[in-house]
Amino acid sequence: MGEASKLHIFLFPYMAHGHMIPTLDMAKLFSTKGAKSTILTTPLNAKILEKPIKSFNEDNPGLEDITIHILHFPCTELGLPQGCENTDFFFSNPDLNTGDLNRKFLLSMEYFKAQLEQLLETVRPDCLVANMFLPWATKLAEKFGVPRLVFHGTGYFSLCASHCLRLHKPYKNVASSSEPFVIPELPGDIVITEEQVIEKEAESVMGKFMKELRDSERSSFGVLVNSFHELEPAYSDFYKSSVAQRAWSIGPLSLGNREFKEKAERGKKASIDEHECLKWLDSKRRESVIYLSFGTMLSFNNEQLVEIAAGLDMSGHDFIWVVNKSGSQGDKEEWLPEGFEEKMKGRGLIIRGWAPQVVILDHQAVGGFLTHCGWNSLLEGVASGLPMVTWPIGAEQFYNEKLVTQVLKTGVSVGVKKMMKPDGDFITKEKVEKAVREVMAGEEMRKRAKQLADMAKDAVREGGSSDIEVNRLMEELKLVRLQKEEEKRS
Ligand SMILES: O=c1ccn([C@@H]2O[C@H](COP(=O)(O)OP(=O)(O)O[C@H]3O[C@H](CO)[C@@H](O)[C@H](O)[C@H]3O)[C@@H](O)[C@H]2O)c(=O)[nH]1
C-alpha cells in the first residue's frame, strides 16, 4: 500500500502506564491493518516507548508505521515536580501526596490543547484516538474535520455499571454505605455497596470534570474498547444500545504481542532479568505459582505488606509478588517480616518495581493471579486463562471485580469492602491464605478461565469478533476520508 493512501491515526494516551501500554498495542494493531500511527507524548514517556517501537519497526522492515511526536510539558511551570510526566512519578513514591498531585496532573492535561491544535491543523490525520481524560480533544478535532475516538482503557461492564449508577443513584436509598444493593437496569442483578461506588460526587471538581468527559464523548466519532464481545456480551450489547452511540471492541490488545521480546518490553524496564524470571518459573510445576500485582497506581503501607507476606507463607503456594514501591520505604528490611525472603527462598520471588507481567502470566507454571482488577491486568489474566483473587483498591476496580466474581465466576474476592482512599480495609493474613488456596484449587473456575482464554484468542484471529470490528473501523475511517476528498473537489 502506498504511503499516501495509508490511514494516519494520531494516538494521544493519558500519561500513565495503564493507558500508554494499551495505546502502543493499539498502534501495532492498526499497523497490521495497514495504517500508520503517531503517538503524542512527552520526552520521558517517549523514552519508555522508543525501545518497543524500535523493535516493532525492525521486525516489520519497510513499514516504520509507528512514530512518536514529542510534546512540551513544563512540569514546574504547571506546579508539578520536575520530571513528573507520568502518574508513576507519584504513585510509586509513598513519600509524596498522591491525591493532590494526581488531581493537579490530570487537570494539567489542558496544557496540551494549543500543541494539539497546531498539530491537527498542519498534519490533518484521518483520526484522533484520545484518552477520555482529554475531553477538549473532541472539539479541537472537529474544528479540522478529524474524527475523534475516545479510549477509556476499561471494559464494557464497568462502563455500563457507571452509567446505571449515575442514572439511578441507588446508593441514595440504602440505610448504610455497607448495605448491598442491586444495580438497577444493569443486566445480571449485580450486587454492590455504596462504599465501592465512584459516581457519588457529581458536584465535586472531579464530578464536574467527569461530566465534561461524558459530554465530549457524546459528540465524538465513537468509543474504542479494549475488550471482546464474547467476554461480556450482555454488557457490550447494553453499552452499544443504551450508553454510547458507537463503540468498537478491539481487544484483548495485549494478545497482539506474540514474541517474547514484545511481551517483555511492555511498559517500564523490568526490575528483574526476564530470562532469570523464566528460569525460576521453568523450575516450577504446572499451575503451581500464584502471581500477585497491584498495578501501577498503589503502594500499600508496611503493615499490609507484612500481612500479605504472612498470608502467602500460610497458603503454602509458590508465588511471584510485585511490590511497586520506591522511595525511602522501598528498602526491603523496612517492610518484610524478619527473615522472610530467606525462608521463602526457592518458594517465592519478590520483584521490587516493574515485572514483565505478560511474560509471567503466560508461563505454564502460573496457576492464579491475585490482582487489583485494573482493566489491563484483568484482561491479561483472562487472556492467559487464569482464575483470580480480586483485591480492588479504587477507581472502577470494584466494578471489574464484580465482572470476575459475579458474572464470569472465574475468581474469588479477598474480601476488600471499600476503596483504599480515604481509609481502606486491612486484609488479614487468614483472608489472603483462604482466597489464594481457594483459587489455586478451584477446578471449575480454572476450566471456565481456560474457555475464556480460548475465546479471547479466537476474537483476535483473522475473522474473529474483534478482528472484524477493527476492519469495520478502518473501513469507516477510509469512508470519512473519501467523503472529505469529495467535498474538497466539489
Ligand atoms: O510490574 C508491572 C506492573 C504493571 N504492568 C503492566 O501495566 C499495566 C497496568 O494496567 P492496569 O492493570 O489496568 O492497572 P493500573 O495501572 O492501575 O490501571 C489504571 O488504568 C486502568 C485502565 O483504565 C484502570 O482499569 C485502573 O483502574 C487504573 O488504576 C498492565 O498492562 C500490566 O501488564 C507490568 O507489565 N508490570
The ligand as a Tripos MOL2 file, in Angstrom:
@<TRIPOS>MOLECULE
LIG
   36    38     1     0     0
SMALL
NO_CHARGES

@<TRIPOS>ATOM
      1 O1          5.0530   -4.5850   37.3000 O.2       1 LIG1
      2 C1          4.2220   -4.3600   36.4180 C.ar      1 LIG1
      3 C2          3.0090   -3.6880   36.6660 C.ar      1 LIG1
      4 C3          2.1360   -3.4870   35.6210 C.ar      1 LIG1
      5 N1          2.4410   -3.9270   34.3750 N.ar      1 LIG1
      6 C4          1.5140   -3.6590   33.2650 C.3       1 LIG1
      7 O2          0.9360   -2.3890   33.4620 O.3       1 LIG1
      8 C5         -0.4290   -2.3820   33.1050 C.3       1 LIG1
      9 C6         -1.2280   -1.9320   34.3090 C.3       1 LIG1
     10 O3         -2.5320   -1.6340   33.9440 O.3       1 LIG1
     11 P1         -3.7750   -1.9750   34.8860 P.3       1 LIG1
     12 O4         -3.7240   -3.3720   35.2840 O.co2     1 LIG1
     13 O5         -5.0020   -1.5560   34.1700 O.co2     1 LIG1
     14 O6         -3.5220   -1.1760   36.1960 O.3       1 LIG1
     15 P2         -3.4120    0.4010   36.5280 P.3       1 LIG1
     16 O7         -2.1740    0.9230   36.0300 O.co2     1 LIG1
     17 O8         -3.7120    0.5360   37.9730 O.co2     1 LIG1
     18 O9         -4.6450    0.9850   35.6950 O.3       1 LIG1
     19 C7         -5.3460    2.1910   35.7050 C.3       1 LIG1
     20 O10        -5.9480    2.2470   34.4080 O.3       1 LIG1
     21 C8         -6.8150    1.1480   34.1140 C.3       1 LIG1
     22 C9         -7.2940    1.3050   32.6820 C.3       1 LIG1
     23 O11        -8.0680    2.4410   32.5320 O.3       1 LIG1
     24 C10        -7.9720    1.0830   35.1110 C.3       1 LIG1
     25 O12        -8.7480   -0.0520   34.8630 O.3       1 LIG1
     26 C11        -7.4120    1.0530   36.5340 C.3       1 LIG1
     27 O13        -8.4830    1.0860   37.4790 O.3       1 LIG1
     28 C12        -6.4650    2.2140   36.7710 C.3       1 LIG1
     29 O14        -5.8930    2.1210   38.0780 O.3       1 LIG1
     30 C13        -0.7500   -3.7900   32.6500 C.3       1 LIG1
     31 O15        -0.6940   -3.8420   31.2480 O.3       1 LIG1
     32 C14         0.3760   -4.6410   33.2300 C.3       1 LIG1
     33 O16         0.7000   -5.7630   32.4410 O.3       1 LIG1
     34 C15         3.6160   -4.6010   34.1270 C.ar      1 LIG1
     35 O17         3.8800   -5.0160   32.9880 O.2       1 LIG1
     36 N2          4.4700   -4.8000   35.1560 N.ar      1 LIG1
@<TRIPOS>BOND
     1     1     2 2
     2     2     3 ar
     3     2    36 ar
     4     3     4 ar
     5     4     5 ar
     6     5     6 1
     7     5    34 ar
     8     6     7 1
     9     6    32 1
    10     7     8 1
    11     8     9 1
    12     8    30 1
    13     9    10 1
    14    10    11 1
    15    11    12 2
    16    11    13 1
    17    11    14 1
    18    14    15 1
    19    15    16 2
    20    15    17 1
    21    15    18 1
    22    18    19 1
    23    19    20 1
    24    19    28 1
    25    20    21 1
    26    21    22 1
    27    21    24 1
    28    22    23 1
    29    24    25 1
    30    24    26 1
    31    26    27 1
    32    26    28 1
    33    28    29 1
    34    30    31 1
    35    30    32 1
    36    32    33 1
    37    34    35 2
    38    34    36 ar
@<TRIPOS>SUBSTRUCTURE
     1 LIG1         1 GROUP 0 **** ****
